């Protein structure tokens, strides 16, 4: 969204909302050379992965920034969603294995 882009973005980034991606305006912001690498960014990487798939299906050379803006900056003004922190988010998660190999309870 434009409002989120204004709050903070990677220098040189171009804002195209997904609903406008394949409009004349959206397409005009993409490289004319479809082989030029496009890095798609969102907050967490989820939406960017979907857009990346759409771009790649249409012949563009796109990739998503892993973990999105959450991996690019720790500025809480920019990353307005809770970002995954591998140092704390997976700790103490209970895993109980059943008696049979590969079984979970």
N, CA, C and O atoms as a GROMACS GRO file, in nm:
protein
  420
    1UNK      N    1   0.083  -0.119   0.000
    1UNK     CA    2   0.000   0.000   0.000
    1UNK      C    3   0.087   0.124   0.000
    1UNK      O    4   0.197   0.125   0.056
    2UNK      N    5   0.036   0.228  -0.062
    2UNK     CA    6   0.112   0.352  -0.074
    2UNK      C    7   0.146   0.411   0.063
    2UNK      O    8   0.256   0.462   0.083
    3UNK      N    9   0.052   0.403   0.156
    3UNK     CA   10   0.075   0.459   0.291
    3UNK      C   11   0.193   0.390   0.359
    3UNK      O   12   0.273   0.455   0.425
    4UNK      N   13   0.203   0.259   0.343
    4UNK     CA   14   0.312   0.184   0.404
    4UNK      C   15   0.445   0.214   0.335
    4UNK      O   16   0.549   0.220   0.401
    5UNK      N   17   0.441   0.232   0.205
    5UNK     CA   18   0.560   0.266   0.128
    5UNK      C   19   0.616   0.401   0.175
    5UNK      O   20   0.737   0.417   0.187
    6UNK      N   21   0.527   0.496   0.202
    6UNK     CA   22   0.569   0.630   0.247
    6UNK      C   23   0.637   0.622   0.383
    6UNK      O   24   0.733   0.696   0.409
    7UNK      N   25   0.590   0.533   0.471
    7UNK     CA   26   0.649   0.520   0.605
    7UNK      C   27   0.795   0.478   0.595
    7UNK      O   28   0.878   0.526   0.672
    8UNK      N   29   0.826   0.390   0.503
    8UNK     CA   30   0.964   0.346   0.486
    8UNK      C   31   0.976   0.242   0.378
    8UNK      O   32   0.891   0.154   0.366
    9UNK      N   33   1.082   0.252   0.300
    9UNK     CA   34   1.108   0.157   0.192
    9UNK      C   35   1.257   0.156   0.161
    9UNK      O   36   1.332   0.243   0.205
   10UNK      N   37   1.297   0.058   0.085
   10UNK     CA   38   1.436   0.046   0.043
   10UNK      C   39   1.464   0.154  -0.061
   10UNK      O   40   1.385   0.169  -0.155
   11UNK      N   41   1.574   0.228  -0.047
   11UNK     CA   42   1.605   0.334  -0.146
   11UNK      C   43   1.604   0.278  -0.288
   11UNK      O   44   1.662   0.174  -0.317
   12UNK      N   45   1.538   0.350  -0.375
   12UNK     CA   46   1.527   0.310  -0.515
   12UNK      C   47   1.408   0.221  -0.544
   12UNK      O   48   1.381   0.187  -0.660
   13UNK      N   49   1.335   0.182  -0.439
   13UNK     CA   50   1.219   0.094  -0.458
   13UNK      C   51   1.107   0.168  -0.530
   13UNK      O   52   1.090   0.289  -0.515
   14UNK      N   53   1.031   0.093  -0.608
   14UNK     CA   54   0.915   0.146  -0.680
   14UNK      C   55   0.792   0.080  -0.619
   14UNK      O   56   0.789  -0.042  -0.602
   15UNK      N   57   0.691   0.159  -0.588
   15UNK     CA   58   0.570   0.106  -0.527
   15UNK      C   59   0.466   0.073  -0.633
   15UNK      O   60   0.422   0.159  -0.709
   16UNK      N   61   0.427  -0.056  -0.638
   16UNK     CA   62   0.318  -0.100  -0.725
   16UNK      C   63   0.229  -0.191  -0.639
   16UNK      O   64   0.273  -0.298  -0.597
   17UNK      N   65   0.107  -0.149  -0.614
   17UNK     CA   66   0.016  -0.235  -0.539
   17UNK      C   67  -0.023  -0.354  -0.626
   17UNK      O   68  -0.034  -0.341  -0.748
   18UNK      N   69  -0.044  -0.469  -0.564
   18UNK     CA   70  -0.072  -0.591  -0.638
   18UNK      C   71  -0.194  -0.575  -0.730
   18UNK      O   72  -0.196  -0.630  -0.840
   19UNK      N   73  -0.294  -0.500  -0.684
   19UNK     CA   74  -0.414  -0.484  -0.768
   19UNK      C   75  -0.385  -0.404  -0.894
   19UNK      O   76  -0.463  -0.408  -0.989
   20UNK      N   77  -0.274  -0.330  -0.896
   20UNK     CA   78  -0.236  -0.250  -1.012
   20UNK      C   79  -0.120  -0.309  -1.092
   20UNK      O   80  -0.074  -0.249  -1.189
   21UNK      N   81  -0.073  -0.427  -1.051
   21UNK     CA   82   0.047  -0.484  -1.111
   21UNK      C   83   0.037  -0.500  -1.262
   21UNK      O   84   0.130  -0.464  -1.334
   22UNK      N   85  -0.073  -0.553  -1.309
   22UNK     CA   86  -0.085  -0.579  -1.452
   22UNK      C   87  -0.174  -0.478  -1.524
   22UNK      O   88  -0.236  -0.509  -1.626
   23UNK      N   89  -0.180  -0.358  -1.468
   23UNK     CA   90  -0.246  -0.248  -1.539
   23UNK      C   91  -0.139  -0.178  -1.623
   23UNK      O   92  -0.020  -0.205  -1.607
   24UNK      N   93  -0.181  -0.090  -1.712
   24UNK     CA   94  -0.084  -0.015  -1.793
   24UNK      C   95   0.012   0.062  -1.704
   24UNK      O   96   0.132   0.066  -1.730
   25UNK      N   97  -0.041   0.124  -1.597
   25UNK     CA   98   0.044   0.202  -1.506
   25UNK      C   99   0.145   0.111  -1.434
   25UNK      O  100   0.263   0.144  -1.426
   26UNK      N  101   0.098  -0.002  -1.384
   26UNK     CA  102   0.186  -0.094  -1.314
   26UNK      C  103   0.294  -0.150  -1.404
   26UNK      O  104   0.412  -0.152  -1.368
   27UNK      N  105   0.254  -0.195  -1.522
   27UNK     CA  106   0.350  -0.250  -1.618
   27UNK      C  107   0.453  -0.147  -1.663
   27UNK      O  108   0.567  -0.182  -1.693
   28UNK      N  109   0.413  -0.020  -1.666
   28UNK     CA  110   0.506   0.084  -1.709
   28UNK      C  111   0.619   0.105  -1.608
   28UNK      O  112   0.723   0.161  -1.642
   29UNK      N  113   0.600   0.059  -1.484
   29UNK     CA  114   0.702   0.072  -1.380
   29UNK      C  115   0.798  -0.046  -1.377
   29UNK      O  116   0.901  -0.041  -1.308
   30UNK      N  117   0.766  -0.152  -1.451
   30UNK     CA  118   0.853  -0.269  -1.455
   30UNK      C  119   0.959  -0.252  -1.564
   30UNK      O  120   0.938  -0.177  -1.659
   31UNK      N  121   1.072  -0.321  -1.550
   31UNK     CA  122   1.177  -0.310  -1.652
   31UNK      C  123   1.126  -0.358  -1.788
   31UNK      O  124   1.052  -0.457  -1.797
   32UNK      N  125   1.165  -0.289  -1.893
   32UNK     CA  126   1.129  -0.332  -2.028
   32UNK      C  127   1.198  -0.463  -2.061
   32UNK      O  128   1.141  -0.549  -2.129
   33UNK      N  129   1.322  -0.479  -2.012
   33UNK     CA  130   1.396  -0.603  -2.030
   33UNK      C  131   1.352  -0.701  -1.924
   33UNK      O  132   1.386  -0.685  -1.806
   34UNK      N  133   1.275  -0.802  -1.962
   34UNK     CA  134   1.220  -0.897  -1.866
   34UNK      C  135   1.327  -0.982  -1.799
   34UNK      O  136   1.298  -1.049  -1.700
   35UNK      N  137   1.451  -0.981  -1.851
   35UNK     CA  138   1.559  -1.056  -1.789
   35UNK      C  139   1.623  -0.982  -1.673
   35UNK      O  140   1.698  -1.041  -1.595
   36UNK      N  141   1.595  -0.852  -1.660
   36UNK     CA  142   1.651  -0.774  -1.551
   36UNK      C  143   1.588  -0.819  -1.420
   36UNK      O  144   1.466  -0.834  -1.411
   37UNK      N  145   1.670  -0.842  -1.318
   37UNK     CA  146   1.623  -0.893  -1.189
   37UNK      C  147   1.532  -0.792  -1.120
   37UNK      O  148   1.564  -0.674  -1.110
   38UNK      N  149   1.417  -0.840  -1.073
   38UNK     CA  150   1.323  -0.762  -0.994
   38UNK      C  151   1.319  -0.826  -0.855
   38UNK      O  152   1.294  -0.946  -0.843
   39UNK      N  153   1.342  -0.747  -0.751
   39UNK     CA  154   1.331  -0.796  -0.614
   39UNK      C  155   1.201  -0.739  -0.557
   39UNK      O  156   1.185  -0.618  -0.546
   40UNK      N  157   1.110  -0.828  -0.522
   40UNK     CA  158   0.979  -0.788  -0.471
   40UNK      C  159   0.985  -0.789  -0.319
   40UNK      O  160   1.035  -0.883  -0.258
   41UNK      N  161   0.932  -0.682  -0.258
   41UNK     CA  162   0.940  -0.666  -0.113
   41UNK      C  163   0.802  -0.636  -0.056
   41UNK      O  164   0.726  -0.556  -0.112
   42UNK      N  165   0.771  -0.700   0.056
   42UNK     CA  166   0.654  -0.665   0.137
   42UNK      C  167   0.704  -0.665   0.282
   42UNK      O  168   0.824  -0.660   0.304
   43UNK      N  169   0.615  -0.670   0.378
   43UNK     CA  170   0.660  -0.668   0.518
   43UNK      C  171   0.724  -0.798   0.562
   43UNK      O  172   0.830  -0.797   0.624
   44UNK      N  173   0.662  -0.912   0.529
   44UNK     CA  174   0.710  -1.041   0.581
   44UNK      C  175   0.763  -1.135   0.474
   44UNK      O  176   0.827  -1.235   0.507
   45UNK      N  177   0.736  -1.106   0.348
   45UNK     CA  178   0.778  -1.193   0.240
   45UNK      C  179   0.667  -1.277   0.183
   45UNK      O  180   0.683  -1.337   0.076
   46UNK      N  181   0.553  -1.284   0.250
   46UNK     CA  182   0.442  -1.367   0.204
   46UNK      C  183   0.378  -1.312   0.077
   46UNK      O  184   0.368  -1.382  -0.024
   47UNK      N  185   0.335  -1.188   0.081
   47UNK     CA  186   0.272  -1.127  -0.037
   47UNK      C  187   0.373  -1.114  -0.151
   47UNK      O  188   0.339  -1.132  -0.268
   48UNK      N  189   0.496  -1.084  -0.115
   48UNK     CA  190   0.600  -1.070  -0.218
   48UNK      C  191   0.620  -1.201  -0.292
   48UNK      O  192   0.646  -1.200  -0.413
   49UNK      N  193   0.609  -1.312  -0.223
   49UNK     CA  194   0.625  -1.441  -0.289
   49UNK      C  195   0.514  -1.467  -0.390
   49UNK      O  196   0.537  -1.524  -0.496
   50UNK      N  197   0.393  -1.424  -0.357
   50UNK     CA  198   0.281  -1.439  -0.450
   50UNK      C  199   0.301  -1.352  -0.574
   50UNK      O  200   0.279  -1.396  -0.686
   51UNK      N  201   0.344  -1.228  -0.552
   51UNK     CA  202   0.369  -1.137  -0.664
   51UNK      C  203   0.484  -1.190  -0.749
   51UNK      O  204   0.479  -1.182  -0.872
   52UNK      N  205   0.587  -1.243  -0.684
   52UNK     CA  206   0.700  -1.301  -0.756
   52UNK      C  207   0.654  -1.412  -0.849
   52UNK      O  208   0.697  -1.420  -0.964
   53UNK      N  209   0.567  -1.498  -0.798
   53UNK     CA  210   0.515  -1.607  -0.881
   53UNK      C  211   0.440  -1.552  -1.002
   53UNK      O  212   0.458  -1.602  -1.114
   54UNK      N  213   0.357  -1.452  -0.982
   54UNK     CA  214   0.283  -1.391  -1.094
   54UNK      C  215   0.377  -1.330  -1.197
   54UNK      O  216   0.358  -1.348  -1.317
   55UNK      N  217   0.479  -1.259  -1.150
   55UNK     CA  218   0.575  -1.198  -1.241
   55UNK      C  219   0.651  -1.305  -1.320
   55UNK      O  220   0.667  -1.294  -1.442
   56UNK      N  221   0.697  -1.409  -1.249
   56UNK     CA  222   0.772  -1.515  -1.316
   56UNK      C  223   0.686  -1.588  -1.419
   56UNK      O  224   0.734  -1.623  -1.526
   57UNK      N  225   0.559  -1.610  -1.387
   57UNK     CA  226   0.467  -1.675  -1.482
   57UNK      C  227   0.447  -1.590  -1.607
   57UNK      O  228   0.410  -1.642  -1.713
   58UNK      N  229   0.470  -1.460  -1.594
   58UNK     CA  230   0.455  -1.368  -1.708
   58UNK      C  231   0.589  -1.331  -1.771
   58UNK      O  232   0.598  -1.233  -1.844
   59UNK      N  233   0.692  -1.411  -1.743
   59UNK     CA  234   0.819  -1.396  -1.813
   59UNK      C  235   0.921  -1.304  -1.749
   59UNK      O  236   1.028  -1.283  -1.806
   60UNK      N  237   0.890  -1.247  -1.632
   60UNK     CA  238   0.986  -1.159  -1.565
   60UNK      C  239   1.082  -1.242  -1.480
   60UNK      O  240   1.053  -1.357  -1.447
   61UNK      N  241   1.196  -1.184  -1.445
   61UNK     CA  242   1.297  -1.247  -1.361
   61UNK      C  243   1.284  -1.188  -1.221
   61UNK      O  244   1.354  -1.094  -1.185
   62UNK      N  245   1.194  -1.245  -1.141
   62UNK     CA  246   1.163  -1.187  -1.010
   62UNK      C  247   1.201  -1.281  -0.897
   62UNK      O  248   1.200  -1.403  -0.913
   63UNK      N  249   1.233  -1.222  -0.784
   63UNK     CA  250   1.260  -1.295  -0.661
   63UNK      C  251   1.204  -1.214  -0.545
   63UNK      O  252   1.196  -1.091  -0.553
   64UNK      N  253   1.167  -1.280  -0.437
   64UNK     CA  254   1.115  -1.211  -0.319
   64UNK      C  255   1.227  -1.194  -0.217
   64UNK      O  256   1.311  -1.282  -0.199
   65UNK      N  257   1.228  -1.080  -0.150
   65UNK     CA  258   1.324  -1.057  -0.042
   65UNK      C  259   1.282  -1.142   0.077
   65UNK      O  260   1.175  -1.122   0.134
   66UNK      N  261   1.366  -1.238   0.114
   66UNK     CA  262   1.334  -1.330   0.223
   66UNK      C  263   1.304  -1.254   0.352
   66UNK      O  264   1.384  -1.172   0.397
   67UNK      N  265   1.190  -1.280   0.410
   67UNK     CA  266   1.139  -1.216   0.531
   67UNK      C  267   1.109  -1.068   0.512
   67UNK      O  268   1.084  -0.998   0.611
   68UNK      N  269   1.110  -1.019   0.389
   68UNK     CA  270   1.065  -0.883   0.358
   68UNK      C  271   1.134  -0.773   0.436
   68UNK      O  272   1.252  -0.782   0.470
   69UNK      N  273   1.057  -0.668   0.464
   69UNK     CA  274   1.111  -0.553   0.536
   69UNK      C  275   1.158  -0.593   0.675
   69UNK      O  276   1.245  -0.527   0.733
   70UNK      N  277   1.102  -0.700   0.730
   70UNK     CA  278   1.145  -0.748   0.862
   70UNK      C  279   1.291  -0.790   0.860
   70UNK      O  280   1.359  -0.782   0.963
   71UNK      N  281   1.342  -0.834   0.745
   71UNK     CA  282   1.483  -0.872   0.736
   71UNK      C  283   1.572  -0.755   0.696
   71UNK      O  284   1.694  -0.759   0.713
   72UNK      N  285   1.510  -0.650   0.644
   72UNK     CA  286   1.588  -0.537   0.594
   72UNK      C  287   1.610  -0.432   0.701
   72UNK      O  288   1.715  -0.367   0.703
   73UNK      N  289   1.514  -0.413   0.790
   73UNK     CA  290   1.526  -0.310   0.893
   73UNK      C  291   1.461  -0.355   1.023
   73UNK      O  292   1.367  -0.435   1.022
   74UNK      N  293   1.510  -0.302   1.133
   74UNK     CA  294   1.447  -0.329   1.263
   74UNK      C  295   1.371  -0.206   1.311
   74UNK      O  296   1.325  -0.202   1.425
   75UNK      N  297   1.358  -0.105   1.226
   75UNK     CA  298   1.286   0.017   1.260
   75UNK      C  299   1.138  -0.015   1.280
   75UNK      O  300   1.070  -0.053   1.185
   76UNK      N  301   1.089  -0.001   1.402
   76UNK     CA  302   0.951  -0.037   1.433
   76UNK      C  303   0.850   0.053   1.364
   76UNK      O  304   0.733   0.017   1.353
   77UNK      N  305   0.893   0.169   1.316
   77UNK     CA  306   0.803   0.256   1.239
   77UNK      C  307   0.779   0.198   1.100
   77UNK      O  308   0.672   0.217   1.042
   78UNK      N  309   0.877   0.127   1.048
   78UNK     CA  310   0.867   0.069   0.914
   78UNK      C  311   0.804  -0.069   0.920
   78UNK      O  312   0.716  -0.100   0.840
   79UNK      N  313   0.848  -0.150   1.013
   79UNK     CA  314   0.795  -0.286   1.025
   79UNK      C  315   0.680  -0.286   1.123
   79UNK      O  316   0.696  -0.319   1.240
   80UNK      N  317   0.564  -0.247   1.075
   80UNK     CA  318   0.447  -0.230   1.161
   80UNK      C  319   0.378  -0.361   1.197
   80UNK      O  320   0.278  -0.360   1.269
   81UNK      N  321   0.429  -0.472   1.148
   81UNK     CA  322   0.377  -0.603   1.186
   81UNK      C  323   0.480  -0.671   1.274
   81UNK      O  324   0.598  -0.635   1.272
   82UNK      N  325   0.438  -0.769   1.350
   82UNK     CA  326   0.532  -0.846   1.431
   82UNK      C  327   0.613  -0.935   1.339
   82UNK      O  328   0.557  -1.017   1.266
   83UNK      N  329   0.742  -0.919   1.344
   83UNK     CA  330   0.831  -0.996   1.258
   83UNK      C  331   0.882  -1.119   1.332
   83UNK      O  332   0.898  -1.118   1.454
   84UNK      N  333   0.906  -1.223   1.257
   84UNK     CA  334   0.961  -1.346   1.314
   84UNK      C  335   1.103  -1.322   1.362
   84UNK      O  336   1.185  -1.268   1.288
   85UNK      N  337   1.132  -1.361   1.485
   85UNK     CA  338   1.266  -1.351   1.541
   85UNK      C  339   1.313  -1.493   1.573
   85UNK      O  340   1.269  -1.551   1.672
   86UNK      N  341   1.401  -1.550   1.489
   86UNK     CA  342   1.442  -1.689   1.510
   86UNK      C  343   1.514  -1.712   1.643
   86UNK      O  344   1.527  -1.826   1.687
   87UNK      N  345   1.562  -1.606   1.707
   87UNK     CA  346   1.631  -1.620   1.834
   87UNK      C  347   1.537  -1.645   1.950
   87UNK      O  348   1.578  -1.699   2.053
   88UNK      N  349   1.410  -1.607   1.935
   88UNK     CA  350   1.316  -1.624   2.045
   88UNK      C  351   1.184  -1.689   2.006
   88UNK      O  352   1.120  -1.750   2.091
   89UNK      N  353   1.141  -1.677   1.882
   89UNK     CA  354   1.007  -1.721   1.846
   89UNK      C  355   0.988  -1.872   1.843
   89UNK      O  356   0.874  -1.917   1.857
   90UNK      N  357   1.092  -1.951   1.826
   90UNK     CA  358   1.076  -2.096   1.819
   90UNK      C  359   1.114  -2.165   1.950
   90UNK      O  360   1.106  -2.288   1.959
   91UNK      N  361   1.154  -2.090   2.049
   91UNK     CA  362   1.198  -2.150   2.175
   91UNK      C  363   1.080  -2.205   2.255
   91UNK      O  364   0.969  -2.151   2.252
   92UNK      N  365   1.108  -2.312   2.326
   92UNK     CA  366   1.013  -2.373   2.418
   92UNK      C  367   0.885  -2.419   2.352
   92UNK      O  368   0.781  -2.429   2.417
   93UNK      N  369   0.890  -2.448   2.222
   93UNK     CA  370   0.774  -2.501   2.154
   93UNK      C  371   0.765  -2.650   2.187
   93UNK      O  372   0.858  -2.725   2.156
   94UNK      N  373   0.656  -2.694   2.248
   94UNK     CA  374   0.649  -2.836   2.288
   94UNK      C  375   0.629  -2.929   2.169
   94UNK      O  376   0.542  -2.907   2.085
   95UNK      N  377   0.710  -3.032   2.165
   95UNK     CA  378   0.698  -3.135   2.063
   95UNK      C  379   0.692  -3.268   2.136
   95UNK      O  380   0.784  -3.303   2.210
   96UNK      N  381   0.584  -3.342   2.115
   96UNK     CA  382   0.567  -3.472   2.178
   96UNK      C  383   0.562  -3.577   2.069
   96UNK      O  384   0.475  -3.573   1.982
   97UNK      N  385   0.654  -3.671   2.074
   97UNK     CA  386   0.657  -3.778   1.974
   97UNK      C  387   0.582  -3.899   2.029
   97UNK      O  388   0.588  -3.930   2.148
   98UNK      N  389   0.511  -3.965   1.939
   98UNK     CA  390   0.442  -4.088   1.974
   98UNK      C  391   0.541  -4.203   1.983
   98UNK      O  392   0.661  -4.184   1.964
   99UNK      N  393   0.491  -4.320   2.012
   99UNK     CA  394   0.578  -4.436   2.027
   99UNK      C  395   0.625  -4.494   1.895
   99UNK      O  396   0.726  -4.564   1.890
  100UNK      N  397   0.552  -4.466   1.786
  100UNK     CA  398   0.589  -4.517   1.654
  100UNK      C  399   0.677  -4.415   1.584
  100UNK      O  400   0.653  -4.295   1.596
  101UNK      N  401   0.778  -4.460   1.510
  101UNK     CA  402   0.863  -4.365   1.436
  101UNK      C  403   0.779  -4.275   1.344
  101UNK      O  404   0.695  -4.324   1.269
  102UNK      N  405   0.803  -4.145   1.350
  102UNK     CA  406   0.732  -4.049   1.266
  102UNK      C  407   0.597  -4.006   1.318
  102UNK      O  408   0.532  -3.921   1.257
  103UNK      N  409   0.553  -4.063   1.429
  103UNK     CA  410   0.422  -4.024   1.481
  103UNK      C  411   0.434  -3.906   1.575
  103UNK      O  412   0.534  -3.891   1.645
  104UNK      N  413   0.333  -3.823   1.575
  104UNK     CA  414   0.329  -3.705   1.664
  104UNK      C  415   0.199  -3.713   1.742
  104UNK      O  416   0.098  -3.760   1.691
  105UNK      N  417   0.202  -3.667   1.866
  105UNK     CA  418   0.080  -3.662   1.946
  105UNK      C  419   0.045  -3.520   1.979
  105UNK      O  420  -0.055  -3.495   2.046
   0.00000   0.00000   0.00000
